[in-house]
Amino acid sequence: MRIAVYCSASDRIPEAFLKQGDRLGRWLARNGHTLVYGGATGGLMTRVSEAVRQNGGTIIGVVPQRVILSGRKAECCTELIEVQSMAERKQKMRDLADVFVCMPGSYGTLDEMFDVLASGTVGEHRKPCFIFNYRNYYTRLVSLIEQMRRLRFIPQQEGYAPQFLKSLDELFLTINTLTQ
């Protein structure tokens, strides 16, 4: 499967988070999945993609011109798709992916996550979205979603919703069930 991974590009995050990126990348490669990601360097983006590369996996990077001009274009991609804008990057990654995995990240990760969720909600796709809630990183988002549901901003029975997972083992098992 082609698995889009959205994650932090910051090199300043705790090492424990970076190690999760290493582990995810190794698993993707060793299980024959293709990584689809933002094609840039830094933080979890580097750690996931380098682990895929070091384990013989396939990497599709989708990188916008602004990232290229900033000198942060990744060199490890099997295929690198250059796009004009962040919006075009999000669309291309959504089109390429079979599954979405959201690791901890900042504004860009949240933007990509909500783009996937909003487009899934209106029926543009039915591709699963898994949010890795490592060390309770997204617990406040879970609470916000529960509040939105309680106040009926989100239907009680959503037609499309993300799945929050607390461990990579749980993520791996869940993705494995999709391929059976």
Secondary structure, 3 states (H helix, E strand, C coil): CEEEEECCCCCCCCHHHHHHHHHHHHHHHHCCCEEEECCECCHHHHHHHHHHHHCCCEEEEEEEHHHHHCCCECCCCCEEEEECCHHHHHHHHHHHCCEEEECCCCHHHHHHHHHHHHHHHCCCCCCCEEEECHHHCCHHHHHHHHHHHHCCCCCCCCCCCCEEECCHHHHHHHHHHHCC
